[in-house]
Amino acid sequence: MHERLGNLLGATSLAVTDLVLAGATGAGRVSASAAAALIVLADAPDVGVTELGRRVGLTQSAAARMVDGLEASGLATRRRGEGRVVRVRLTQAGEDTVGDMLAARGAPLADVLDVLDDDERATLTALLAKLLTRLYARIGDADVMCRLCDRRCCVAGAVCPVGQAERDAAGSV
């Protein structure tokens, strides 16, 4: 029984990942890591290149090359911070691109969820929150888990389960 459920969850998660990445990368005309970086920068302006790389799963040198590309495309700018830190910020074109990417990522997800009625949506919301809390316990990094999230919609009228799991974990230390 659990094997079938796990298999269904795996297939669903891969299909959803494919839709999210196709929407974000297509709208932004960037790689998956660059799409994640742009979305991260929308909520964390002036993050350092090394930290940006950590959040999107790149080494410092790969993150620097990615930022080179974002800068060449006019989507981001960098400036020197304290010491050797280089800070990255979206340009207006980058902010516009993030809006396009989040819309393109959200549209197919809305279409998939359209088959559910209101009660099923409420149940799925609660179940996903529970699963995300469990995943946070395994992954332990909200920035990494939410690198492609539309953070504003996640907290509109609700508490982000990943953010809450992080706060709970920090409080228990």
N, C-alpha and C positions, 0 to 999 in steps of 0.2 A: 504494500500500500504506500509506504513512504517513498519507495524507489520511484513509483510512477509520479507521485507528487513532486519529488525533487527533479525528475526529468521534465515535467511540465513547467516548473519554475525556471529551470535552466533554459529551456527553449523560449519561454516568454521573455526572460531577462535578455537573452541574446537578440531577439527580434526587436525589443524596445531599444536596446543599445544601438542596433543598426539604424533604426528610425531617428533616434536622437542625433547620432553622429552625422547621418546623411543630411538632416535638416540644418544642423549647425555649420558643418563644413561647407555645404553647398551654398548657403546664404552668405557666409563670410568669405568664401573662396579661399579658405585656409586649411591647413592640416588639422587633425584632431587635437594635437597638443596646442597649436596656436589658437584654435577655437576656445579651448579650455582656458588658456592664458587670457584671452580677451574678456571672457566672462568673469574670471577671477579679478582682473583689473577693474571691472565695472564696480565691484564692491570693495576693492582694496587698492585704491589709487596710491601711488608712490611706494608700492611694495618693492623690495629689492629683487634684483635679477635672480640671485641664488634662492630666495624664498619662493619666488614665482616658479622657478624650476622644480623645487620640492613639491609644490602644490599640484603641478601637472605631470610629475613623474619624470623629470629630465635632470641630467647632471647640470652643473653650473655652466660648463662650456657649451652644452647643447642648448641650454636656456639662453645663453648670450647670443648664439647663432639665430635662435628663433626670434629673439627681440630685434636682432639686425633686420630680419625679414619683415617683421611688423613695422619697424621704423621705415624701411624702404618703401613699404606699401602705404605709408602715411596713416597708419592705424594707431601707432603709439610713439611716444617720445621718451627719452631717458635723460636723466640729469644726475650729476654727482651728488651723493649724500655725504654723510660723515665718514671719514676714513676712506676705505676702499669700496664702500657700498654705492651701487648704482641703482637709482630708483627709476621705476617705469610708470608711466601714466598714459591713459588713452587720449588720443586727439578727438576732436569732434567727429571726424570720420570713423574713428574707432568706436565711439559711443553709439553712433548711428548703426554701425555694423553689428554691435552687440544686440541692439534692439531687433534688427532683422534676424539675427541668428536665433534669439530666444523665441521669436514668433514662428520661425520655420521649424524649430525643434518642438514647439508646443502644438502646432496644428495636427500632425499625425497622431500625437498622443491623445488629443481631444477626440479625434476620429475613432481611435481604438476604444476609448472609454465610453463612447456614445452608445455602445450596445448595452450598457448597464443602466438599470433604473436607479432612482434616488437612494433606495434602501441598499442596493448592491454597492453603490458608490460609497456610502457611509461605512459599510462593512469592510470594503476593500481599503478605504482610507485608514481605518483602525488597524487592520492586519498589516498594511505596509508600514505604518508607524512602529508597530511591534517588531517587525522584521528589521527595520532600519536601526532600531535601538540595539538589537542583537548584533547586527553587522558592525555597529560602532564599537561594541565590546571586543570584536575581533580585529577591527582595523585601527581604531583608536585615533582617527584624525578626521575631524569634520571638514577641514579645508580640502582634503583629498577627496573625501566622499562626495562633497557638494560642488566639485569643480565645474560641473556643467548645469548646475541648478539655477533656476530663476528664483533667487532668494526672496525677492519681494512678494511673489505670489505664495510662497511656502509659508510665510509668517502672517499673511493677511487674515486676520481674525482667528489665528490658531498659533500654536507653538510648534516650531520645527522639531521633530523628534530627534534628529541628529544633534542639533544644538542643545536640546534638553539633556540628551545622553552625555554630551560633553560636559555640561555644567554639573550634572550629577556625579560624573567621574572625578571632576576637579574638586568637588565638595567632599568626596570620600577619601581624599589623599591626606 
